C-alpha cells in the first residue's frame, strides 16, 4: 500500500471512529452526556423559550425529555398545630400523655382532617397500654397519618419499621449514585411511638449528620435497601395521594413526584435548599380541646410541631426550620406531561455519520492546507445546520456531538503539517524512450583450461629433411 493510500485509510478510520463513538458512547459517559444535554437544552429553548426542565439520557432507549413548567402559584403559609407548654392544664400531663394525643387526633379527624403530619415526637417510658391502643385506633381513622421520628446509624442495626416501609422506595429504583445519601439503621429514640396498622412515617433529625450551615436540609436517607423520606416530604406525598411507583429520584438532580406534580431539586446528599425565614400560622394544640370547630381543614395538610421551651437545641432548630421546608416543597415548580425529543432511526443516523465521514476524509486529502481547513469548517457548519433543521422542521433531535465529531476530527487532521497529513509521492524514474529494438547483450564465453598443452605444428620444410636423413643413414 503506497503512502498516500495508507494515510487516506488512517484518516478515514479516525474520522469514522470519532463519529461512531459519539453516536453510541456519549450517552454512557456522564460528563459528555451532561454537556450534550446542555446543547440540546439550549437549542430547545431557542426554538420554544418556555421555562422547562430536561431529563433523559439522549440514547435511543432513553431519549431526551422536556417538561414545560406550569404557571406558578404562591402557596398559602403552612399551618401548624403547636404543642407548647400547658399552664392551663388542658392535657392530663405535660408533655401530653398517650390519652391526650388520642383525644387530640380524634378531634382533628372529627373536624374533617383527612391527612395529618406529626413533627411532635411521641415517646413514653411506661405508657398505658389501653391509651396506646386508643391512639393507634385514632391514627388509623385518617386517610394518612405521618409520624416524624429521628433516625441514627449505630452498631446494632434494626429492621425497617412497618410505618417506614409503607412510605419508602427501593434504593435500586433511584437513578444515579445513592451511596452519598445518609445511611441510617435504627430509630434514635427508644420507646418511640410507631403508630397503628396504617400509619406512615418520615424522619425528622438525622443524628449522625451535622448541619453544614448552607441552608440545605435532608429529604432522603437510606435504610438498608430502602430510601426513606423526611417528614415534610412524606406528608406532601401522602397529601397528594401519589403512587410510590410514580416517584422518580435522581440523586444529585431532583425528586419528581409524578406527572404534573412538584419537582424538587436535590444534591448528591439528598438535600434541598430551604429558605431561612418563611411565614407560617401556628395554632395552639390546646385550642382543639378548648374550642369547638376551631381548626377547619384546608387544602394543605396540618402538621403538628413541638415548640416547648425545654427542647434540646438540635430539635428546636429543626422545628424552627420546619416552616421553610414545607414552603420549599409546596412552592416547587410543577410541569406538564413530558415531551419526548425523539431521535431518528438508528440506520438513518448511521448513514448520516458515514456520509459525513466520507466528506471529512476527502477534505483531508486536499493538497493545500487552506482548502483542507475551509472544507472541514464548512462540513461542521453543514452538520450544525442539519441538527437545527431536523429539530425545527421534523421534531427529530440528532445527537449534536455525533454529527459534529467527523468534521471536528477532519479539522484536526487538516491542520497537521503537509508531510504528515499528506505525504509527498515517491519520485518516479522516467523510462527510456523506445525508438527501436534494444541491442542484444552479449556475454563472453567462459574459458576452459586445456589438460595438456597442444603439440607444436611441424613446418613443410622440416618434414622432407627428416625423411632424407633417415635414408642416408641406412
Secondary structure as UniProt FT lines:
FT   HELIX           3..25
FT   HELIX           26..28
FT   HELIX           30..47
FT   STRAND          52..55
FT   STRAND          64..69
FT   STRAND          78..83
FT   TURN            87..88
FT   HELIX           98..110
FT   TURN            111..112
FT   STRAND          115..118
FT   HELIX           129..139
FT   TURN            140..141
FT   STRAND          144..152
FT   HELIX           162..165
FT   TURN            166..167
FT   STRAND          168..170
FT   HELIX           171..173
FT   TURN            179..180
FT   STRAND          182..184
FT   STRAND          186..187
FT   TURN            190..191
FT   STRAND          200..206
FT   TURN            207..208
FT   STRAND          216..218
FT   STRAND          220..223
FT   TURN            224..225
FT   STRAND          226..230
FT   HELIX           231..240
FT   HELIX           244..246
FT   STRAND          248..250
FT   TURN            251..253
FT   STRAND          254..256
FT   TURN            259..260
FT   STRAND          262..265
FT   TURN            268..269
FT   STRAND          271..273
FT   STRAND          280..284
FT   TURN            285..286
FT   HELIX           287..290
FT   STRAND          302..306
FT   TURN            309..310
FT   HELIX           313..330
FT   STRAND          334..335
FT   STRAND          339..341
FT   HELIX           346..364
FT   HELIX           369..389
FT   HELIX           390..394
FT   HELIX           400..414
FT   HELIX           418..421
FT   HELIX           460..473
//
